[in-house]
Amino acid sequence: MVSQNGGQEVSAIIATFVFILLIVVIIILFLVFIKRKNKLLTEKQQAKREFENAIAETQIEIREQTLRNISWELHDNIGQLLTLAKIQLHQLDNTNENVAEVSDTISKSLTELRALSKLINPDALKNIMLPEALSLEIARFNRLNFIEATLTINGDEEIIDDKAEIILFRILQEFFSNTIKHAKASKLDVSLNYENNLLTIIAKDNGKGFDKSEYRLNKGIGLQNMKSRGKLIGAEIELESELEKGTKLTIIHYL
């Protein structure tokens, strides 16, 4: 009997030990789960903050670029038109022909000012779709004889997330800036292709191009910056270039 009771006590002790061990393991697993969950939440919140910061920085860059564009246009285009109108006024000899010339110059100035009024709105991209924003840019390039530019839209236009539009516009703005300032291109062709919830944007110039094997040049035109921006919205960025044959930017964005 003593031996039997002793065996029961040992079994009870073992059972108690196993139960306590099981409880400890469950608690440890629960704490590990909570820790990982909190880590994931923290990483998610940090990623969200970084995304919002990137969007805010991009909006600021767009505004700064827009203000620079306006400054150039006021000085180089509208300023010249108004100066011409002033000269024409001094040369008036009360002939209908001269009056018509002054009227035409002033009309052109007003047209330029109306075009600028659309760009000067800091929230322009919130009020217009990406195709219209690009159309304004292309029209400006042609109007100021910066470059011969075209915009082609294929397929039915689809709604793009506001933040994605800002990122896409800024990527293209960087490419346009390089094409006009550094590529010595005479033509710029841009196309938006909508198909099966997919937007493919192609921007191509006929400039001097560059050797892709030279990373320094890639970095110089903002390739890495374009790719990092594209990554924020899940867009694929590809830049192709060949010396003396131009550069082609392809953006693939899933809608």
GROMACS elastic network, one bead per residue, 0.5 to 0.9 nm:
[ bonds ]
;  ai    aj funct       b0    kb
    1     5     6  0.60769   500
    1     6     6  0.84010   500
    2     5     6  0.51105   500
    2     6     6  0.60059   500
    2     7     6  0.85547   500
    3     6     6  0.50274   500
    3     7     6  0.62244   500
    3     8     6  0.87367   500
    4     7     6  0.51026   500
    4     8     6  0.63660   500
    4     9     6  0.87581   500
    5     8     6  0.50762   500
    5     9     6  0.62552   500
    5    10     6  0.86951   500
    6     9     6  0.50930   500
    6    10     6  0.62596   500
    6    11     6  0.86430   500
    7    10     6  0.51084   500
    7    11     6  0.61718   500
    7    12     6  0.85603   500
    8    11     6  0.50261   500
    8    12     6  0.60798   500
    8    13     6  0.85704   500
    9    12     6  0.50053   500
    9    13     6  0.61355   500
    9    14     6  0.85858   500
   10    13     6  0.50614   500
   10    14     6  0.61415   500
   10    15     6  0.85145   500
   11    14     6  0.50827   500
   11    15     6  0.60115   500
   11    16     6  0.84631   500
   12    15     6  0.50411   500
   12    16     6  0.60287   500
   12    17     6  0.84720   500
   13    16     6  0.50636   500
   13    17     6  0.60552   500
   13    18     6  0.85677   500
   14    18     6  0.60785   500
   14    19     6  0.84826   500
   15    18     6  0.51137   500
   15    19     6  0.60677   500
   15    20     6  0.85706   500
   16    19     6  0.50519   500
   16    20     6  0.61116   500
   16    21     6  0.84570   500
   17    20     6  0.51468   500
   17    21     6  0.60096   500
   17    22     6  0.84802   500
   18    22     6  0.59993   500
   18    23     6  0.85534   500
   19    22     6  0.50232   500
   19    23     6  0.62102   500
   19    24     6  0.86381   500
   20    23     6  0.50310   500
   20    24     6  0.61732   500
   20    25     6  0.86138   500
   21    24     6  0.50354   500
   21    25     6  0.61438   500
   21    26     6  0.85797   500
   22    25     6  0.50793   500
   22    26     6  0.61372   500
   22    27     6  0.85708   500
   23    26     6  0.50776   500
   23    27     6  0.61349   500
   23    28     6  0.85988   500
   24    27     6  0.50630   500
   24    28     6  0.61158   500
   24    29     6  0.85363   500
   25    28     6  0.50646   500
   25    29     6  0.60531   500
   25    30     6  0.84453   500
   26    29     6  0.50919   500
   26    30     6  0.60038   500
   26    31     6  0.85574   500
   27    31     6  0.61141   500
   27    32     6  0.85609   500
   28    31     6  0.50907   500
   28    32     6  0.61149   500
   28    33     6  0.85230   500
   29    32     6  0.50514   500
   29    33     6  0.60903   500
   29    34     6  0.85927   500
   30    33     6  0.50184   500
   30    34     6  0.61476   500
   30    35     6  0.85411   500
   31    34     6  0.50444   500
   31    35     6  0.60450   500
   31    36     6  0.85631   500
   32    35     6  0.50325   500
   32    36     6  0.61286   500
   32    37     6  0.84430   500
   33    36     6  0.51796   500
   33    37     6  0.59665   500
   33    38     6  0.84962   500
   34    38     6  0.60347   500
   34    39     6  0.84742   500
   35    38     6  0.51696   500
   35    39     6  0.61232   500
   35    40     6  0.86442   500
   36    40     6  0.61044   500
   36    41     6  0.85308   500
   37    40     6  0.51336   500
   37    41     6  0.61676   500
   37    42     6  0.85382   500
   38    41     6  0.50322   500
   38    42     6  0.60281   500
   38    43     6  0.85315   500
   39    42     6  0.50323   500
   39    43     6  0.60908   500
   39    44     6  0.84735   500
   40    43     6  0.50461   500
   40    44     6  0.59937   500
   40    45     6  0.85149   500
   41    45     6  0.60823   500
   41    46     6  0.84738   500
   42    45     6  0.51240   500
   42    46     6  0.60601   500
   42    47     6  0.85207   500
   43    47     6  0.60012   500
   43    48     6  0.84737   500
   44    47     6  0.50718   500
   44    48     6  0.61241   500
   44    49     6  0.86189   500
   45    49     6  0.61744   500
   45    50     6  0.86112   500
   46    49     6  0.50425   500
   46    50     6  0.61354   500
   46    51     6  0.85288   500
   47    50     6  0.50636   500
   47    51     6  0.60891   500
   47    52     6  0.86056   500
   48    51     6  0.50522   500
   48    52     6  0.61589   500
   48    53     6  0.85133   500
   49    52     6  0.51062   500
   49    53     6  0.60345   500
   49    54     6  0.84940   500
   50    53     6  0.50030   500
   50    54     6  0.60459   500
   50    55     6  0.85870   500
   51    54     6  0.50287   500
   51    55     6  0.62046   500
   51    56     6  0.86122   500
   51   232     6  0.67154   500
   52    55     6  0.50548   500
   52    56     6  0.61491   500
   52    57     6  0.85952   500
   53    56     6  0.50195   500
   53    57     6  0.60787   500
   53    58     6  0.84817   500
   54    57     6  0.50997   500
   54    58     6  0.60597   500
   54    59     6  0.85928   500
   54   167     6  0.89377   500
   54   229     6  0.80375   500
   54   232     6  0.82763   500
   55    58     6  0.50592   500
   55    59     6  0.61878   500
   55    60     6  0.86645   500
   55   163     6  0.67785   500
   55   164     6  0.88827   500
   55   166     6  0.74495   500
   55   167     6  0.71868   500
   56    59     6  0.51392   500
   56    60     6  0.63022   500
   56    61     6  0.87002   500
   57    60     6  0.50776   500
   57    61     6  0.61975   500
   57    62     6  0.86668   500
   58    62     6  0.61604   500
   58    63     6  0.86066   500
   58   166     6  0.72086   500
   58   167     6  0.68312   500
   58   170     6  0.67889   500
   58   229     6  0.89900   500
   59    62     6  0.51008   500
   59    63     6  0.62187   500
   59    64     6  0.86033   500
   59   122     6  0.86191   500
   59   123     6  0.88435   500
   59   166     6  0.69913   500
   59   167     6  0.85117   500
   59   170     6  0.82976   500
   60    63     6  0.51037   500
   60    64     6  0.61151   500
   60    65     6  0.85633   500
   61    64     6  0.50341   500
   61    65     6  0.60678   500
   61    66     6  0.84292   500
   61   170     6  0.79162   500
   62    65     6  0.50979   500
   62    66     6  0.59943   500
   62    67     6  0.85623   500
   62   122     6  0.86739   500
   62   166     6  0.84614   500
   62   169     6  0.84745   500
   62   170     6  0.64702   500
   62   173     6  0.81363   500
   63    67     6  0.61011   500
   63    68     6  0.85588   500
   63   120     6  0.83867   500
   63   121     6  0.88058   500
   63   122     6  0.61136   500
   63   123     6  0.87420   500
   64    67     6  0.51234   500
   64    68     6  0.62228   500
   64    69     6  0.86238   500
   65    68     6  0.50361   500
   65    69     6  0.61683   500
   65    70     6  0.86270   500
   65   173     6  0.86119   500
   66    70     6  0.61761   500
   66    71     6  0.85829   500
   66   119     6  0.66723   500
   66   120     6  0.70842   500
   66   122     6  0.85620   500
   67    71     6  0.60917   500
   67    72     6  0.86264   500
   67   119     6  0.84627   500
   67   120     6  0.71810   500
   68    71     6  0.50126   500
   68    72     6  0.62468   500
   68    73     6  0.86273   500
   69    72     6  0.51778   500
   69    73     6  0.61719   500
   69    74     6  0.85814   500
   69   119     6  0.89317   500
   70    73     6  0.50635   500
   70    74     6  0.59909   500
   70    75     6  0.84981   500
   70   116     6  0.67517   500
   70   119     6  0.78381   500
   70   120     6  0.74917   500
   71    74     6  0.52239   500
   71    75     6  0.62005   500
   71    76     6  0.84190   500
   72    75     6  0.52557   500
   72    76     6  0.56973   500
   72    77     6  0.76034   500
   73    76     6  0.52385   500
   73    78     6  0.62242   500
   73    79     6  0.78980   500
   73   112     6  0.84980   500
   73   116     6  0.83932   500
   73   144     6  0.81371   500
   74    77     6  0.58570   500
   74    79     6  0.55482   500
   74    80     6  0.84919   500
   74   113     6  0.87023   500
   75    78     6  0.65009   500
   75    79     6  0.50437   500
   75    80     6  0.72358   500
   76    79     6  0.60140   500
   76    80     6  0.61270   500
   76    81     6  0.88169   500
   77    80     6  0.52794   500
   77    81     6  0.62875   500
   77    82     6  0.87847   500
   77   109     6  0.84609   500
   77   112     6  0.82352   500
   77   144     6  0.73231   500
   78    81     6  0.50125   500
   78    82     6  0.61703   500
   78    83     6  0.84607   500
   78   108     6  0.84510   500
   78   109     6  0.57101   500
   78   110     6  0.86956   500
   78   112     6  0.67263   500
   78   113     6  0.76537   500
   79    82     6  0.53071   500
   79    83     6  0.60817   500
   79    84     6  0.85699   500
   79   109     6  0.85926   500
   80    84     6  0.60802   500
   80    85     6  0.85837   500
   81    84     6  0.50764   500
   81    85     6  0.62451   500
   81    86     6  0.87069   500
   81   105     6  0.62578   500
   81   106     6  0.74244   500
   81   108     6  0.75437   500
   81   109     6  0.61403   500
   82    86     6  0.61934   500
   82    87     6  0.86818   500
   82   105     6  0.73879   500
   82   106     6  0.69707   500
   82   109     6  0.68272   500
   83    86     6  0.50363   500
   83    87     6  0.63263   500
   83    88     6  0.86331   500
   84    87     6  0.50926   500
   84    88     6  0.61298   500
   84    89     6  0.85779   500
   84   102     6  0.83014   500
   84   105     6  0.74326   500
   85    88     6  0.50194   500
   85    89     6  0.61329   500
   85    90     6  0.87667   500
   85   101     6  0.82430   500
   85   102     6  0.54530   500
   85   103     6  0.82336   500
   85   104     6  0.89120   500
   85   105     6  0.59191   500
   85   106     6  0.66263   500
   86    89     6  0.51030   500
   86    90     6  0.64776   500
   86    91     6  0.88245   500
   86   102     6  0.83320   500
   87    90     6  0.52106   500
   87    91     6  0.64185   500
   87    92     6  0.88923   500
   88    91     6  0.50205   500
   88    92     6  0.62526   500
   88    98     6  0.72728   500
   88    99     6  0.84555   500
   88   101     6  0.76298   500
   88   102     6  0.61009   500
   89    92     6  0.52413   500
   89    93     6  0.89410   500
   89    98     6  0.82651   500
   89    99     6  0.81297   500
   89   102     6  0.68421   500
   90    93     6  0.87067   500
   91    98     6  0.80611   500
   92    95     6  0.71116   500
   92    98     6  0.60106   500
   92    99     6  0.71573   500
   92   102     6  0.89543   500
   93    96     6  0.89270   500
   93    98     6  0.73926   500
   93    99     6  0.88188   500
   94    97     6  0.85598   500
   94    98     6  0.72416   500
   94    99     6  0.71754   500
   95    98     6  0.55475   500
   95    99     6  0.64396   500
   95   100     6  0.87130   500
   96    99     6  0.50947   500
   96   100     6  0.60677   500
   96   101     6  0.86850   500
   97   100     6  0.51320   500
   97   101     6  0.63649   500
   97   102     6  0.88948   500
   98   101     6  0.50378   500
   98   102     6  0.63726   500
   98   103     6  0.85844   500
   99   102     6  0.52372   500
   99   103     6  0.61299   500
   99   104     6  0.85769   500
  100   104     6  0.60392   500
  100   105     6  0.86139   500
  101   104     6  0.50764   500
  101   105     6  0.62375   500
  101   106     6  0.86690   500
  102   105     6  0.51115   500
  102   106     6  0.61887   500
  102   107     6  0.85146   500
  103   106     6  0.51868   500
  103   107     6  0.60737   500
  103   108     6  0.86605   500
  104   107     6  0.50154   500
  104   108     6  0.62565   500
  104   109     6  0.86919   500
  105   108     6  0.51484   500
  105   109     6  0.63280   500
  105   110     6  0.87760   500
  106   110     6  0.62477   500
  106   111     6  0.86562   500
  107   110     6  0.50980   500
  107   111     6  0.62490   500
  107   112     6  0.87201   500
  108   111     6  0.50401   500
  108   112     6  0.62938   500
  108   113     6  0.86783   500
  109   112     6  0.51387   500
  109   113     6  0.62365   500
  109   114     6  0.86993   500
  110   114     6  0.61632   500
  110   115     6  0.86289   500
  111   114     6  0.51729   500
  111   115     6  0.63166   500
  111   116     6  0.86980   500
  112   115     6  0.51034   500
  112   116     6  0.62217   500
  112   117     6  0.86755   500
  112   143     6  0.89431   500
  113   117     6  0.61432   500
  113   118     6  0.89602   500
  114   117     6  0.50540   500
  114   118     6  0.69017   500
  115   118     6  0.56055   500
  115   119     6  0.70062   500
  115   136     6  0.81467   500
  115   140     6  0.82458   500
  116   119     6  0.50844   500
  116   120     6  0.60553   500
  116   121     6  0.89673   500
  117   120     6  0.52110   500
  117   121     6  0.68790   500
  118   121     6  0.60567   500
  118   124     6  0.70933   500
  118   136     6  0.85579   500
  119   122     6  0.76092   500
  119   124     6  0.67004   500
  119   136     6  0.82797   500
  120   123     6  0.87039   500
  120   124     6  0.77890   500
  121   124     6  0.51912   500
  121   125     6  0.88106   500
  122   125     6  0.80328   500
  122   126     6  0.89745   500
  123   126     6  0.53666   500
  123   127     6  0.68584   500
  124   127     6  0.53803   500
  124   128     6  0.63584   500
  124   133     6  0.80910   500
  125   128     6  0.52685   500
  125   129     6  0.67933   500
  125   130     6  0.73804   500
  125   133     6  0.68863   500
  125   162     6  0.79868   500
  125   165     6  0.77358   500
  125   166     6  0.69234   500
  125   169     6  0.88070   500
  126   129     6  0.77556   500
  126   162     6  0.68408   500
  126   165     6  0.89950   500
  126   166     6  0.86329   500
  128   131     6  0.82391   500
  128   132     6  0.62379   500
  128   133     6  0.65031   500
  129   132     6  0.54710   500
  129   133     6  0.63329   500
  129   134     6  0.87844   500
  129   159     6  0.80793   500
  129   160     6  0.80537   500
  129   162     6  0.85856   500
  129   165     6  0.77469   500
  130   133     6  0.50329   500
  130   134     6  0.61326   500
  130   135     6  0.84404   500
  130   160     6  0.80569   500
  130   165     6  0.60053   500
  130   166     6  0.82310   500
  130   168     6  0.82340   500
  130   169     6  0.69842   500
  131   134     6  0.51954   500
  131   135     6  0.60106   500
  131   136     6  0.87106   500
  131   151     6  0.87370   500
  131   153     6  0.79011   500
  131   157     6  0.85125   500
  131   192     6  0.78049   500
  132   136     6  0.62326   500
  132   137     6  0.86993   500
  133   136     6  0.52672   500
  133   137     6  0.65192   500
  133   138     6  0.88473   500
  133   169     6  0.79214   500
  134   137     6  0.50109   500
  134   138     6  0.61257   500
  134   139     6  0.84753   500
  134   151     6  0.77728   500
  134   169     6  0.75654   500
  134   172     6  0.87275   500
  134   173     6  0.89977   500
  134   190     6  0.88690   500
  135   138     6  0.51219   500
  135   139     6  0.60037   500
  135   140     6  0.84785   500
  135   150     6  0.87207   500
  135   151     6  0.67524   500
  136   139     6  0.51075   500
  136   140     6  0.61068   500
  136   141     6  0.87267   500
  137   140     6  0.50990   500
  137   141     6  0.63441   500
  137   142     6  0.88235   500
  137   173     6  0.87470   500
  138   141     6  0.51592   500
  138   142     6  0.63939   500
  138   143     6  0.85717   500
  138   148     6  0.87396   500
  138   149     6  0.58855   500
  138   150     6  0.65598   500
  138   151     6  0.69169   500
  138   188     6  0.89054   500
  138   190     6  0.87649   500
  139   142     6  0.52179   500
  139   143     6  0.59239   500
  139   144     6  0.85494   500
  139   149     6  0.78552   500
  139   150     6  0.84668   500
  140   144     6  0.60740   500
  140   145     6  0.83152   500
  140   146     6  0.82970   500
  141   144     6  0.54772   500
  141   145     6  0.59952   500
  141   146     6  0.50410   500
  141   147     6  0.58345   500
  141   148     6  0.72617   500
  141   149     6  0.67447   500
  141   180     6  0.89823   500
  142   146     6  0.62970   500
  142   147     6  0.60694   500
  142   148     6  0.57704   500
  142   149     6  0.62057   500
  142   150     6  0.86714   500
  143   146     6  0.78144   500
  144   147     6  0.81228   500
  145   148     6  0.70721   500
  146   149     6  0.87745   500
  146   180     6  0.68602   500
  146   186     6  0.83413   500
  147   180     6  0.70540   500
  147   185     6  0.73026   500
  147   186     6  0.53261   500
  147   187     6  0.58135   500
  147   188     6  0.69447   500
  148   185     6  0.89858   500
  148   186     6  0.60669   500
  148   188     6  0.62149   500
  148   189     6  0.84169   500
  149   186     6  0.84954   500
  149   187     6  0.57805   500
  149   189     6  0.56770   500
  149   190     6  0.77395   500
  150   187     6  0.83211   500
  150   188     6  0.64749   500
  150   190     6  0.60580   500
  150   191     6  0.81902   500
  151   188     6  0.87861   500
  151   189     6  0.62309   500
  151   191     6  0.55973   500
  151   192     6  0.78629   500
  152   189     6  0.79816   500
  152   190     6  0.62816   500
  152   192     6  0.62921   500
  152   193     6  0.83406   500
  153   156     6  0.84228   500
  153   157     6  0.80771   500
  153   190     6  0.86460   500
  153   191     6  0.56911   500
  153   193     6  0.60585   500
  153   194     6  0.79570   500
  154   157     6  0.80716   500
  154   191     6  0.74671   500
  154   192     6  0.60984   500
  154   194     6  0.61319   500
  154   195     6  0.84703   500
  155   158     6  0.89621   500
  155   192     6  0.83920   500
  155   193     6  0.60957   500
  155   195     6  0.63277   500
  156   193     6  0.85692   500
  156   194     6  0.61301   500
  156   195     6  0.77167   500
  157   192     6  0.88638   500
  157   193     6  0.85359   500
  157   194     6  0.62987   500
  158   194     6  0.72165   500
  158   197     6  0.78060   500
  158   199     6  0.85610   500
  158   255     6  0.79432   500
  159   162     6  0.88431   500
  159   255     6  0.78719   500
  160   163     6  0.84168   500
  160   164     6  0.66950   500
  160   165     6  0.62934   500
  160   255     6  0.64680   500
  161   164     6  0.51806   500
  161   165     6  0.62048   500
  161   166     6  0.88409   500
  161   255     6  0.80616   500
  162   165     6  0.51125   500
  162   166     6  0.64840   500
  162   167     6  0.89261   500
  163   166     6  0.51585   500
  163   167     6  0.64465   500
  163   168     6  0.87073   500
  163   233     6  0.83410   500
  164   167     6  0.51371   500
  164   168     6  0.60751   500
  164   169     6  0.84813   500
  164   230     6  0.88856   500
  164   232     6  0.85636   500
  164   233     6  0.60675   500
  164   253     6  0.89545   500
  165   168     6  0.51140   500
  165   169     6  0.59598   500
  165   170     6  0.84899   500
  166   169     6  0.52196   500
  166   170     6  0.61843   500
  166   171     6  0.87089   500
  167   170     6  0.52004   500
  167   171     6  0.62595   500
  167   172     6  0.87398   500
  167   229     6  0.65154   500
  167   230     6  0.72357   500
  167   232     6  0.83537   500
  167   233     6  0.77954   500
  168   171     6  0.52001   500
  168   172     6  0.63313   500
  168   173     6  0.85372   500
  168   229     6  0.82837   500
  168   230     6  0.75199   500
  168   233     6  0.89392   500
  168   235     6  0.87794   500
  168   251     6  0.83211   500
  168   253     6  0.89207   500
  169   172     6  0.51984   500
  169   173     6  0.59768   500
  169   174     6  0.86830   500
  170   174     6  0.62247   500
  170   175     6  0.86956   500
  170   226     6  0.86572   500
  170   229     6  0.87733   500
  171   174     6  0.52857   500
  171   175     6  0.65371   500
  171   176     6  0.88215   500
  171   225     6  0.84178   500
  171   226     6  0.56398   500
  171   227     6  0.87847   500
  171   229     6  0.73933   500
  171   230     6  0.79380   500
  172   175     6  0.50000   500
  172   176     6  0.60835   500
  172   177     6  0.85071   500
  172   203     6  0.77510   500
  172   226     6  0.87637   500
  172   249     6  0.85229   500
  173   176     6  0.50340   500
  173   177     6  0.60734   500
  173   178     6  0.86599   500
  174   177     6  0.51369   500
  174   178     6  0.63545   500
  174   179     6  0.86771   500
  174   221     6  0.78483   500
  174   222     6  0.73504   500
  174   226     6  0.80834   500
  175   178     6  0.52499   500
  175   179     6  0.61669   500
  175   180     6  0.87482   500
  175   203     6  0.79969   500
  175   221     6  0.75993   500
  175   222     6  0.82265   500
  175   226     6  0.89131   500
  175   249     6  0.77302   500
  176   179     6  0.50142   500
  176   180     6  0.61817   500
  176   181     6  0.84622   500
  176   188     6  0.83279   500
  176   203     6  0.85039   500
  177   180     6  0.53885   500
  177   181     6  0.59382   500
  177   182     6  0.79831   500
  178   181     6  0.52630   500
  178   182     6  0.52874   500
  178   183     6  0.62723   500
  178   221     6  0.64079   500
  178   222     6  0.89226   500
  179   182     6  0.58527   500
  179   184     6  0.68552   500
  179   185     6  0.62622   500
  179   188     6  0.78592   500
  179   204     6  0.89778   500
  179   205     6  0.68084   500
  179   206     6  0.87978   500
  179   207     6  0.70387   500
  179   247     6  0.84636   500
  180   183     6  0.63303   500
  180   184     6  0.65933   500
  180   185     6  0.67110   500
  180   186     6  0.84932   500
  180   188     6  0.89896   500
  181   184     6  0.69880   500
  181   185     6  0.88717   500
  182   185     6  0.81990   500
  182   207     6  0.84794   500
  182   208     6  0.85837   500
  183   186     6  0.89998   500
  183   205     6  0.81950   500
  183   206     6  0.81413   500
  183   208     6  0.53847   500
  183   209     6  0.65235   500
  183   210     6  0.89273   500
  183   246     6  0.78101   500
  183   247     6  0.85262   500
  184   206     6  0.82585   500
  184   207     6  0.51917   500
  184   208     6  0.63000   500
  185   188     6  0.74305   500
  185   205     6  0.61695   500
  185   206     6  0.52006   500
  185   208     6  0.69049   500
  185   246     6  0.76567   500
  186   205     6  0.76540   500
  186   206     6  0.65675   500
  186   207     6  0.69710   500
  187   204     6  0.82590   500
  187   205     6  0.55969   500
  187   206     6  0.58221   500
  187   207     6  0.78155   500
  188   203     6  0.71441   500
  188   204     6  0.57344   500
  188   206     6  0.70302   500
  188   207     6  0.89036   500
  189   202     6  0.79632   500
  189   203     6  0.57408   500
  189   204     6  0.52934   500
  189   205     6  0.64118   500
  190   201     6  0.73316   500
  190   202     6  0.56448   500
  190   204     6  0.64592   500
  190   205     6  0.88555   500
  191   200     6  0.80913   500
  191   201     6  0.57362   500
  191   202     6  0.52793   500
  191   203     6  0.65632   500
  191   204     6  0.89512   500
  192   199     6  0.68620   500
  192   200     6  0.60257   500
  192   202     6  0.67723   500
  192   203     6  0.89944   500
  193   198     6  0.79974   500
  193   199     6  0.55927   500
  193   200     6  0.50684   500
  193   201     6  0.62768   500
  193   202     6  0.83006   500
  194   197     6  0.70913   500
  194   198     6  0.58360   500
  194   200     6  0.66558   500
  194   201     6  0.88623   500
  195   198     6  0.52241   500
  195   199     6  0.65406   500
  195   200     6  0.82577   500
  196   199     6  0.83923   500
  196   255     6  0.87686   500
  197   253     6  0.88190   500
  197   254     6  0.61861   500
  197   255     6  0.50081   500
  198   252     6  0.72547   500
  198   253     6  0.59920   500
  198   255     6  0.55147   500
  199   251     6  0.79781   500
  199   252     6  0.59624   500
  199   253     6  0.51783   500
  199   254     6  0.62558   500
  199   255     6  0.68123   500
  200   250     6  0.70637   500
  200   251     6  0.56427   500
  200   253     6  0.63470   500
  200   254     6  0.86303   500
  201   249     6  0.79178   500
  201   250     6  0.56992   500
  201   252     6  0.65115   500
  201   253     6  0.82248   500
  202   248     6  0.70368   500
  202   249     6  0.56634   500
  202   251     6  0.64876   500
  202   252     6  0.88723   500
  203   247     6  0.83054   500
  203   248     6  0.57455   500
  203   249     6  0.51090   500
  203   250     6  0.66291   500
  203   251     6  0.87027   500
  204   246     6  0.72683   500
  204   247     6  0.57554   500
  204   249     6  0.62495   500
  204   250     6  0.86275   500
  205   208     6  0.89568   500
  205   209     6  0.86347   500
  205   245     6  0.84812   500
  205   246     6  0.53416   500
  205   247     6  0.55571   500
  205   248     6  0.65632   500
  206   209     6  0.77474   500
  206   244     6  0.77518   500
  206   245     6  0.58407   500
  206   247     6  0.67750   500
  206   248     6  0.88749   500
  207   243     6  0.85106   500
  207   244     6  0.64587   500
  207   245     6  0.64206   500
  207   247     6  0.68262   500
  208   241     6  0.89843   500
  208   242     6  0.79038   500
  208   243     6  0.57303   500
  208   245     6  0.61607   500
  208   246     6  0.54562   500
  208   247     6  0.79872   500
  209   240     6  0.89294   500
  209   241     6  0.54147   500
  209   242     6  0.51963   500
  209   244     6  0.54586   500
  209   245     6  0.59813   500
  209   247     6  0.53486   500
  210   213     6  0.87823   500
  210   214     6  0.80755   500
  210   217     6  0.71028   500
  210   218     6  0.81169   500
  210   241     6  0.58492   500
  210   242     6  0.56044   500
  210   244     6  0.77098   500
  210   245     6  0.88127   500
  210   246     6  0.78397   500
  210   247     6  0.77338   500
  211   214     6  0.56796   500
  211   215     6  0.84708   500
  211   217     6  0.76308   500
  211   218     6  0.83374   500
  211   241     6  0.68624   500
  211   242     6  0.61325   500
  211   243     6  0.61660   500
  212   215     6  0.65540   500
  212   217     6  0.74797   500
  212   218     6  0.64608   500
  212   239     6  0.88030   500
  212   240     6  0.76820   500
  212   241     6  0.67060   500
  212   242     6  0.77097   500
  213   216     6  0.88186   500
  213   217     6  0.87051   500
  213   218     6  0.83863   500
  214   217     6  0.57502   500
  214   218     6  0.67618   500
  214   219     6  0.89976   500
  215   219     6  0.61125   500
  215   220     6  0.84125   500
  216   219     6  0.51768   500
  216   220     6  0.60704   500
  216   221     6  0.89995   500
  217   221     6  0.65237   500
  217   222     6  0.87644   500
  217   223     6  0.89426   500
  218   221     6  0.56646   500
  218   222     6  0.66352   500
  218   223     6  0.55309   500
  218   224     6  0.75977   500
  218   239     6  0.89805   500
  219   222     6  0.51196   500
  219   223     6  0.55745   500
  219   224     6  0.61489   500
  219   225     6  0.80029   500
  220   223     6  0.75693   500
  221   224     6  0.86430   500
  221   225     6  0.87709   500
  222   225     6  0.50008   500
  222   226     6  0.60463   500
  222   227     6  0.86340   500
  223   226     6  0.50737   500
  223   227     6  0.62543   500
  223   228     6  0.86654   500
  223   237     6  0.86781   500
  223   238     6  0.86828   500
  223   239     6  0.74047   500
  224   227     6  0.50887   500
  224   228     6  0.61389   500
  224   229     6  0.85698   500
  225   228     6  0.51735   500
  225   229     6  0.61902   500
  225   230     6  0.85544   500
  226   229     6  0.51846   500
  226   230     6  0.61066   500
  226   231     6  0.86272   500
  226   237     6  0.71402   500
  227   231     6  0.61085   500
  227   232     6  0.88205   500
  227   235     6  0.82859   500
  227   236     6  0.74003   500
  227   237     6  0.56636   500
  227   238     6  0.81158   500
  228   231     6  0.50798   500
  228   232     6  0.66713   500
  229   232     6  0.53389   500
  229   233     6  0.73439   500
  229   234     6  0.89398   500
  229   235     6  0.83590   500
  230   233     6  0.56270   500
  230   234     6  0.60502   500
  230   236     6  0.62215   500
  230   237     6  0.64720   500
  230   251     6  0.81748   500
  230   253     6  0.85288   500
  231   235     6  0.57474   500
  231   236     6  0.71793   500
  231   237     6  0.85263   500
  232   235     6  0.75776   500
  233   253     6  0.79603   500
  233   254     6  0.89697   500
  234   252     6  0.88463   500
  234   253     6  0.69053   500
  234   254     6  0.75439   500
  235   251     6  0.66287   500
  235   252     6  0.55068   500
  235   254     6  0.69970   500
  236   250     6  0.79820   500
  236   251     6  0.56524   500
  236   252     6  0.50138   500
  236   253     6  0.66014   500
  237   249     6  0.73952   500
  237   250     6  0.59059   500
  237   252     6  0.66937   500
  237   253     6  0.89942   500
  238   248     6  0.82226   500
  238   249     6  0.59208   500
  238   250     6  0.51527   500
  238   251     6  0.65876   500
  238   252     6  0.86517   500
  239   247     6  0.72305   500
  239   248     6  0.58012   500
  239   250     6  0.63858   500
  239   251     6  0.88805   500
  240   246     6  0.85767   500
  240   247     6  0.57363   500
  240   248     6  0.50913   500
  240   249     6  0.64641   500
  240   250     6  0.82690   500
  241   244     6  0.89125   500
  241   245     6  0.73150   500
  241   246     6  0.58557   500
  241   248     6  0.61618   500
  241   249     6  0.86766   500
  242   245     6  0.53202   500
  242   246     6  0.59835   500
  242   247     6  0.66952   500
  243   246     6  0.67449   500
  243   247     6  0.86221   500
